[in-house]
Amino acid sequence: MIEVESKFKINKPIDVVVKYFSEPKNILKFVPYFDELYQIDESTYRFKLKWLMTLNLIAKKVCRKMEKGYEIIYEINKESKPRFHSQLYNFIAPINEGSEILIKYIYEGPFESYVKREASIFMKKFEERAFEEISSFERTLTNIPIEITVNKPTLNGYIILKEGVISKNEEINILLDFAEVESINGITELILSDSKNIVKIKFENGTVKETYGDIDKLTGNINYMIKKKK
């Protein structure tokens, strides 16, 4: 097993940095062997690895708030030959002058020495270009046309970010992660309901502030809504 690590500071607000790392396309642009990224759901992605041979791979994403910052993890487990385990671990913490970023790549499988060398190149390249890349990403967040924001559905002073129906309780974790990340420097509320029960969870600055109801009692088709304070 090999590990490659990089740690550096960047003068960018943590909410922007977290959103940047939450979109895998921002990371994969620095890795020339990855191609054709396709999002299956909120936490699952399919892409091609074109290295020695072409492989179709599935990556799982986990985003969670920790005591001192945010973890964003991308993980690949390939059980068929060639077998390997790969994880890109990112930890973003707020500091006075912006954010501190820790990136750790862990790999276990064939050609470990070669993979370690390539991962080191990726780390160096990303650290050199991080400020420029995240600044460009930040402009896409702030330069949203006004009419798009105005036309979003609103409810009692909240903008509705997402709403729909899910049929599996496991999908609730995806909604919780989304609502938590969206609440950084703001307030979001996740509402879940079935034919008999309703659950409300309010997030503020990436932390659960209020809860109402019991998620474990939800069954069958579950209606959901995620809204954000204007």
Residue frames as qw, qx, qy, qz and C-alpha x, y, z in Angstrom:
[[0.000, 0.889, 0.458, 0.000, 0.00, 0.00, 0.00],
 [0.426, 0.154, -0.002, 0.891, 1.24, 3.50, -0.81],
 [0.104, -0.871, -0.419, 0.235, 0.27, 6.94, 0.53],
 [0.391, 0.270, 0.117, 0.872, 1.03, 10.35, -0.95],
 [0.219, -0.787, -0.500, 0.286, 0.13, 13.49, 0.97],
 [0.283, 0.375, 0.085, 0.879, 0.05, 17.24, 0.40],
 [0.269, -0.753, -0.518, 0.302, -0.91, 19.99, 2.83],
 [0.299, 0.165, 0.111, 0.933, -1.14, 23.69, 2.05],
 [0.050, 0.615, 0.477, -0.625, -3.05, 26.89, 2.79],
 [0.211, 0.393, 0.544, 0.711, -5.11, 28.94, 0.39],
 [0.068, 0.232, 0.278, -0.930, -6.67, 32.36, 0.75],
 [0.393, -0.199, -0.585, -0.681, -10.19, 31.24, -0.15],
 [0.569, -0.263, 0.355, -0.693, -13.32, 30.88, 2.04],
 [0.285, -0.138, 0.943, -0.101, -14.06, 27.37, 3.23],
 [0.646, 0.423, 0.481, -0.414, -17.53, 27.19, 1.65],
 [0.551, 0.700, -0.305, -0.337, -16.03, 27.76, -1.82],
 [0.074, 0.506, -0.859, -0.033, -13.22, 25.25, -1.25],
 [0.477, 0.042, 0.828, -0.293, -15.64, 22.59, 0.05],
 [0.690, 0.561, 0.239, -0.391, -17.92, 23.04, -2.96],
 [0.372, 0.695, -0.559, -0.257, -14.92, 22.84, -5.29],
 [0.043, -0.334, 0.940, -0.060, -13.74, 19.52, -3.85],
 [0.580, 0.203, 0.657, -0.437, -17.32, 18.21, -3.82],
 [0.727, 0.608, -0.004, -0.320, -17.35, 18.19, -7.63],
 [0.810, -0.217, 0.450, 0.307, -15.05, 15.39, -8.87],
 [0.649, 0.666, 0.201, 0.309, -14.65, 16.94, -12.32],
 [0.041, -0.965, 0.226, -0.124, -12.55, 19.66, -10.67],
 [0.602, -0.564, 0.558, 0.094, -10.11, 17.07, -9.36],
 [0.836, 0.182, 0.485, 0.180, -10.03, 14.74, -12.38],
 [0.482, 0.875, -0.031, 0.043, -8.84, 17.50, -14.71],
 [0.135, -0.814, 0.565, -0.012, -5.41, 17.12, -13.09],
 [0.606, -0.206, 0.767, 0.040, -5.30, 13.34, -13.73],
 [0.336, 0.440, -0.509, -0.659, -4.77, 12.65, -17.46],
 [0.069, 0.051, -0.985, -0.146, -5.78, 8.97, -17.24],
 [0.225, 0.438, 0.763, -0.418, -9.40, 9.62, -16.18],
 [0.135, 0.024, -0.477, -0.868, -12.07, 10.34, -18.77],
 [0.430, -0.300, -0.637, -0.565, -15.83, 10.40, -19.46],
 [0.015, 0.063, 0.720, -0.691, -17.08, 11.24, -15.97],
 [0.428, -0.374, -0.543, -0.618, -20.79, 10.49, -15.48],
 [0.243, -0.191, 0.603, -0.735, -22.80, 11.12, -12.31],
 [0.311, -0.254, -0.897, -0.182, -25.13, 8.26, -11.38],
 [0.403, -0.785, -0.460, -0.102, -26.57, 9.83, -8.21],
 [0.213, -0.954, 0.102, -0.183, -25.57, 12.31, -5.50],
 [0.493, -0.700, 0.515, 0.022, -22.67, 10.16, -4.29],
 [0.777, -0.005, 0.589, 0.221, -21.85, 7.75, -7.13],
 [0.313, 0.777, -0.304, -0.453, -19.86, 8.41, -10.31],
 [0.888, 0.161, 0.378, 0.207, -18.81, 6.31, -13.30],
 [0.185, 0.874, -0.341, -0.292, -15.73, 7.09, -15.37],
 [0.928, 0.324, -0.106, 0.151, -13.07, 5.49, -17.56],
 [0.472, -0.723, 0.425, 0.270, -9.47, 4.89, -16.54],
 [0.796, 0.595, -0.093, 0.067, -7.24, 4.82, -19.61],
 [0.167, -0.775, 0.605, -0.070, -3.94, 3.53, -18.26],
 [0.203, -0.287, 0.930, 0.111, -2.23, 0.43, -19.68],
 [0.017, -0.352, -0.889, -0.291, -5.78, -0.75, -20.40],
 [0.310, -0.314, -0.111, -0.891, -9.21, 0.89, -20.41],
 [0.201, -0.269, -0.886, 0.320, -11.30, 0.22, -17.32],
 [0.349, -0.590, -0.305, -0.662, -14.84, 1.32, -16.43],
 [0.344, -0.062, -0.703, 0.619, -14.85, 2.24, -12.75],
 [0.378, -0.764, -0.416, -0.317, -17.33, 3.35, -10.09],
 [0.292, 0.197, -0.467, 0.812, -16.33, 5.92, -7.47],
 [0.395, -0.725, -0.564, -0.015, -18.27, 6.64, -4.27],
 [0.155, 0.505, -0.195, 0.826, -18.18, 10.07, -2.66],
 [0.497, -0.622, -0.560, 0.227, -18.61, 10.83, 1.04],
 [0.107, 0.553, -0.122, 0.817, -18.91, 14.39, 2.39],
 [0.586, -0.624, -0.512, 0.067, -19.15, 14.98, 6.11],
 [0.106, -0.839, 0.194, -0.497, -18.71, 17.70, 8.69],
 [0.732, -0.124, -0.519, 0.424, -16.10, 16.97, 11.33],
 [0.442, -0.755, -0.302, 0.379, -15.23, 18.84, 14.51],
 [0.324, -0.622, 0.189, 0.687, -12.47, 20.90, 12.87],
 [0.148, 0.428, -0.490, -0.744, -13.46, 20.92, 9.22],
 [0.816, 0.331, 0.089, -0.466, -14.90, 18.91, 6.34],
 [0.446, -0.230, 0.823, 0.267, -13.97, 15.52, 4.90],
 [0.719, 0.512, -0.085, -0.463, -14.57, 14.80, 1.21],
 [0.455, -0.331, 0.814, 0.146, -13.58, 11.27, 0.22],
 [0.739, 0.421, -0.292, -0.438, -13.60, 9.55, -3.17],
 [0.496, -0.351, 0.792, -0.058, -13.17, 5.78, -3.05],
 [0.723, 0.359, -0.438, -0.397, -12.80, 3.04, -5.66],
 [0.568, -0.291, 0.762, -0.112, -12.86, -0.68, -4.88],
 [0.664, 0.400, -0.468, -0.424, -12.26, -2.93, -7.88],
 [0.748, -0.282, 0.558, -0.222, -12.86, -6.57, -6.96],
 [0.912, 0.363, 0.179, 0.062, -12.27, -8.14, -10.39],
 [0.678, -0.240, 0.286, 0.633, -8.81, -8.39, -11.95],
 [0.494, 0.226, -0.528, 0.653, -6.79, -6.23, -11.84],
 [0.485, -0.730, -0.478, 0.055, -7.93, -5.79, -8.22],
 [0.369, 0.202, -0.272, 0.866, -7.11, -2.56, -6.42],
 [0.263, -0.804, -0.492, 0.205, -8.31, -0.14, -3.76],
 [0.346, 0.302, 0.052, 0.887, -7.96, 3.59, -4.25],
 [0.236, -0.819, -0.492, 0.176, -8.97, 6.50, -2.04],
 [0.276, 0.440, -0.019, 0.854, -8.57, 10.26, -2.42],
 [0.407, -0.670, -0.536, 0.313, -9.04, 11.82, 1.01],
 [0.186, 0.527, 0.032, 0.829, -9.50, 15.59, 1.29],
 [0.390, -0.650, -0.533, 0.376, -9.79, 17.53, 4.54],
 [0.168, 0.588, 0.115, 0.783, -10.59, 21.26, 4.48],
 [0.438, -0.574, -0.513, 0.465, -10.32, 23.32, 7.66],
 [0.075, 0.938, 0.161, 0.297, -11.07, 27.02, 8.21],
 [0.606, -0.237, -0.185, 0.736, -8.17, 29.26, 9.23],
 [0.066, -0.737, -0.201, 0.641, -7.90, 33.02, 9.73],
 [0.055, 0.543, -0.415, -0.728, -6.50, 33.66, 6.26],
 [0.584, 0.269, -0.492, -0.586, -8.79, 31.29, 4.38],
 [0.964, -0.083, 0.033, -0.252, -8.62, 27.48, 4.31],
 [0.198, -0.551, 0.807, 0.079, -6.09, 24.76, 4.99],
 [0.870, 0.265, -0.193, -0.369, -6.24, 21.77, 2.64],
 [0.402, -0.404, 0.821, 0.031, -4.96, 18.27, 3.29],
 [0.812, 0.351, -0.261, -0.385, -4.98, 15.85, 0.34],
 [0.403, -0.402, 0.821, -0.019, -4.01, 12.22, 0.88],
 [0.759, 0.311, -0.389, -0.419, -4.01, 9.57, -1.83],
 [0.542, -0.319, 0.761, -0.158, -4.04, 5.91, -0.73],
 [0.743, 0.385, -0.383, -0.390, -3.61, 3.03, -3.18],
 [0.529, -0.315, 0.787, -0.047, -3.21, -0.72, -2.87],
 [0.843, 0.449, 0.238, -0.176, -2.82, -2.81, -6.00],
 [0.832, 0.235, 0.220, 0.452, -0.58, -3.44, -9.03],
 [0.486, 0.522, 0.061, 0.699, 2.30, -1.11, -10.00],
 [0.411, -0.826, -0.323, 0.211, 2.37, 0.70, -6.66],
 [0.493, -0.398, 0.126, 0.764, 5.73, 2.41, -7.25],
 [0.195, 0.284, 0.499, 0.795, 4.52, 3.80, -10.57],
 [0.234, -0.768, -0.538, -0.256, 1.20, 4.93, -9.08],
 [0.495, -0.687, -0.211, 0.487, 3.07, 6.66, -6.25],
 [0.383, -0.137, 0.277, 0.871, 5.17, 8.61, -8.73],
 [0.001, -0.478, -0.565, -0.673, 2.12, 9.68, -10.74],
 [0.377, -0.785, -0.491, 0.021, 0.23, 10.66, -7.57],
 [0.482, -0.512, -0.063, 0.708, 3.16, 12.83, -6.47],
 [0.211, 0.131, 0.415, 0.875, 3.06, 14.64, -9.83],
 [0.205, -0.665, -0.604, -0.388, -0.69, 15.18, -9.40],
 [0.469, -0.721, -0.368, 0.354, -0.21, 16.61, -5.90],
 [0.407, -0.320, 0.120, 0.847, 2.48, 19.03, -7.01],
 [0.080, 0.307, 0.538, 0.781, 0.54, 20.17, -10.05],
 [0.288, -0.730, -0.585, -0.205, -2.64, 20.73, -8.04],
 [0.468, -0.654, -0.257, 0.537, -0.89, 22.65, -5.24],
 [0.326, -0.131, 0.262, 0.899, 0.73, 24.96, -7.81],
 [0.103, -0.261, -0.519, -0.807, -2.57, 25.71, -9.56],
 [0.182, -0.503, -0.809, 0.244, -5.05, 25.46, -6.67],
 [0.008, -0.532, -0.268, 0.804, -5.52, 29.21, -6.14],
 [0.179, 0.228, -0.472, -0.833, -6.04, 29.89, -9.85],
 [0.251, -0.202, -0.889, -0.326, -8.42, 26.95, -10.28],
 [0.172, -0.540, -0.743, 0.358, -10.52, 27.64, -7.18],
 [0.036, 0.443, 0.057, -0.894, -10.66, 31.35, -8.04],
 [0.243, 0.055, -0.636, -0.730, -12.05, 30.44, -11.47],
 [0.280, -0.370, -0.885, -0.047, -14.57, 28.09, -9.84],
 [0.110, -0.485, -0.514, 0.699, -15.56, 30.81, -7.35],
 [0.156, 0.249, -0.220, -0.930, -16.44, 33.16, -10.19],
 [0.319, -0.186, -0.794, -0.483, -18.92, 30.61, -11.55],
 [0.266, -0.481, -0.777, 0.307, -20.67, 30.66, -8.17],
 [0.086, -0.547, -0.287, 0.782, -20.92, 34.44, -7.89],
 [0.127, 0.273, -0.387, -0.872, -21.67, 35.26, -11.53],
 [0.175, 0.392, 0.902, 0.056, -24.99, 33.40, -11.70],
 [0.068, -0.363, -0.376, -0.850, -27.48, 35.49, -13.74],
 [0.237, -0.040, 0.474, -0.847, -29.90, 37.33, -11.48],
 [0.678, 0.004, -0.221, -0.701, -32.96, 35.99, -13.25],
 [0.628, 0.021, -0.778, 0.001, -32.06, 32.41, -12.33],
 [0.176, -0.047, -0.716, 0.673, -31.98, 33.26, -8.65],
 [0.379, 0.045, 0.160, -0.910, -35.17, 35.28, -8.85],
 [0.701, 0.059, -0.410, -0.581, -37.05, 32.51, -10.64],
 [0.295, 0.075, -0.926, 0.225, -36.18, 29.78, -8.13],
 [0.542, -0.576, -0.531, -0.305, -39.22, 28.55, -6.17],
 [0.062, 0.344, -0.534, 0.770, -39.45, 30.18, -2.76],
 [0.599, -0.511, -0.593, -0.171, -41.29, 29.27, 0.42],
 [0.556, -0.811, -0.178, 0.032, -41.56, 31.44, 3.54],
 [0.137, -0.923, 0.353, 0.064, -38.26, 33.20, 2.92],
 [0.620, -0.324, 0.674, 0.238, -36.46, 30.05, 1.73],
 [0.479, 0.514, -0.517, -0.488, -35.26, 29.08, -1.75],
 [0.932, -0.016, 0.320, -0.167, -36.18, 25.51, -2.66],
 [0.061, -0.622, 0.719, 0.305, -32.98, 23.73, -3.72],
 [0.238, 0.101, -0.930, -0.262, -34.39, 20.24, -4.30],
 [0.627, -0.001, 0.474, -0.618, -37.61, 18.33, -3.94],
 [0.552, 0.227, -0.698, -0.397, -38.87, 14.94, -5.01],
 [0.897, -0.257, 0.122, -0.338, -39.56, 11.38, -3.89],
 [0.185, 0.483, -0.854, 0.049, -37.17, 8.65, -2.78],
 [0.874, -0.152, -0.274, -0.370, -38.02, 5.01, -2.15],
 [0.819, -0.017, -0.462, 0.340, -34.98, 3.81, -0.20],
 [0.506, -0.853, -0.082, 0.095, -34.01, 4.90, 3.30],
 [0.735, -0.190, 0.152, 0.633, -30.32, 4.70, 2.32],
 [0.352, 0.574, 0.283, 0.683, -30.86, 7.67, 0.01],
 [0.331, -0.917, -0.218, -0.046, -31.67, 9.85, 3.02],
 [0.661, -0.493, 0.116, 0.553, -27.95, 10.01, 3.83],
 [0.456, 0.303, 0.372, 0.750, -27.31, 11.58, 0.42],
 [0.091, -0.824, -0.341, -0.443, -29.89, 14.28, 1.16],
 [0.588, -0.771, -0.106, 0.222, -28.42, 14.89, 4.62],
 [0.640, -0.193, 0.218, 0.711, -24.94, 15.38, 3.15],
 [0.267, 0.527, 0.398, 0.702, -26.27, 17.76, 0.49],
 [0.290, -0.877, -0.295, -0.244, -28.23, 19.87, 3.00],
 [0.668, -0.619, -0.022, 0.413, -25.23, 20.01, 5.34],
 [0.553, 0.011, 0.276, 0.786, -22.78, 21.22, 2.68],
 [0.094, 0.651, 0.413, 0.630, -25.29, 23.79, 1.36],
 [0.430, -0.854, -0.292, -0.026, -25.67, 25.22, 4.87],
 [0.635, -0.169, -0.075, 0.750, -22.03, 26.35, 5.09],
 [0.102, -0.106, -0.013, 0.989, -22.26, 30.09, 5.84],
 [0.433, -0.156, -0.312, -0.831, -26.06, 29.84, 5.80],
 [0.499, 0.003, 0.685, -0.531, -29.18, 27.96, 6.91],
 [0.441, 0.059, -0.718, -0.534, -30.85, 25.00, 5.18],
 [0.610, -0.077, 0.558, -0.557, -33.76, 22.78, 6.14],
 [0.250, 0.087, -0.906, -0.331, -34.45, 19.20, 5.05],
 [0.639, 0.007, 0.347, -0.686, -38.07, 18.04, 5.25],
 [0.200, 0.094, -0.947, -0.231, -38.98, 14.35, 4.86],
 [0.587, 0.028, 0.398, -0.704, -42.45, 12.82, 4.99],
 [0.068, -0.089, -0.951, -0.287, -44.38, 9.66, 4.25],
 [0.364, -0.489, -0.592, -0.528, -48.11, 8.98, 4.60],
 [0.618, -0.655, -0.434, 0.015, -47.95, 9.15, 8.42],
 [0.628, -0.564, -0.078, 0.530, -44.76, 10.88, 9.56],
 [0.351, 0.885, -0.029, 0.303, -42.85, 14.10, 9.00],
 [0.736, -0.374, -0.041, 0.563, -39.22, 14.90, 9.83],
 [0.240, 0.944, -0.024, 0.226, -37.57, 18.32, 9.78],
 [0.765, -0.310, -0.008, 0.565, -33.82, 18.90, 10.18],
 [0.163, 0.984, -0.010, 0.067, -32.35, 22.40, 10.21],
 [0.792, -0.020, -0.008, 0.610, -28.65, 22.98, 9.44],
 [0.019, 0.999, -0.027, 0.026, -26.68, 26.15, 10.13],
 [0.051, 0.826, -0.562, 0.004, -23.03, 26.66, 9.14],
 [0.538, 0.340, -0.770, -0.046, -22.60, 22.94, 8.44],
 [0.037, 0.062, -0.870, 0.488, -24.07, 21.78, 11.77],
 [0.340, -0.518, -0.737, -0.269, -27.45, 20.35, 12.78],
 [0.061, -0.248, 0.319, -0.913, -29.25, 22.99, 14.86],
 [0.587, 0.009, 0.388, -0.711, -32.80, 21.67, 15.20],
 [0.185, 0.007, -0.935, -0.303, -34.56, 18.36, 14.59],
 [0.612, 0.037, 0.320, -0.722, -38.19, 17.31, 14.63],
 [0.906, 0.197, -0.094, -0.362, -39.52, 13.78, 14.16],
 [0.643, -0.375, 0.663, 0.084, -37.88, 10.36, 13.81],
 [0.365, 0.518, -0.608, -0.479, -36.22, 9.31, 10.53],
 [0.077, -0.140, 0.987, -0.019, -36.43, 5.63, 11.51],
 [0.440, 0.384, 0.675, -0.450, -40.24, 5.77, 11.35],
 [0.445, 0.564, -0.250, -0.650, -40.29, 6.80, 7.67],
 [0.561, 0.034, 0.817, 0.126, -41.35, 3.99, 5.32],
 [0.560, 0.615, 0.550, 0.076, -42.30, 3.43, 1.69],
 [0.415, 0.602, 0.208, 0.649, -42.12, 6.37, -0.69],
 [0.408, -0.613, -0.274, 0.618, -40.61, 9.37, 1.09],
 [0.276, 0.883, 0.200, 0.322, -41.25, 12.93, -0.09],
 [0.599, -0.389, -0.106, 0.692, -38.38, 15.36, 0.46],
 [0.227, 0.921, 0.118, 0.294, -37.64, 19.04, 0.17],
 [0.622, -0.274, -0.123, 0.723, -34.37, 20.89, 0.80],
 [0.124, 0.916, 0.233, 0.304, -34.66, 24.64, 1.16],
 [0.582, -0.028, -0.194, 0.789, -32.16, 27.40, 1.94],
 [0.138, -0.811, -0.341, 0.456, -32.66, 30.69, 3.76],
 [0.464, 0.759, 0.200, 0.411, -32.57, 33.64, 1.35]]
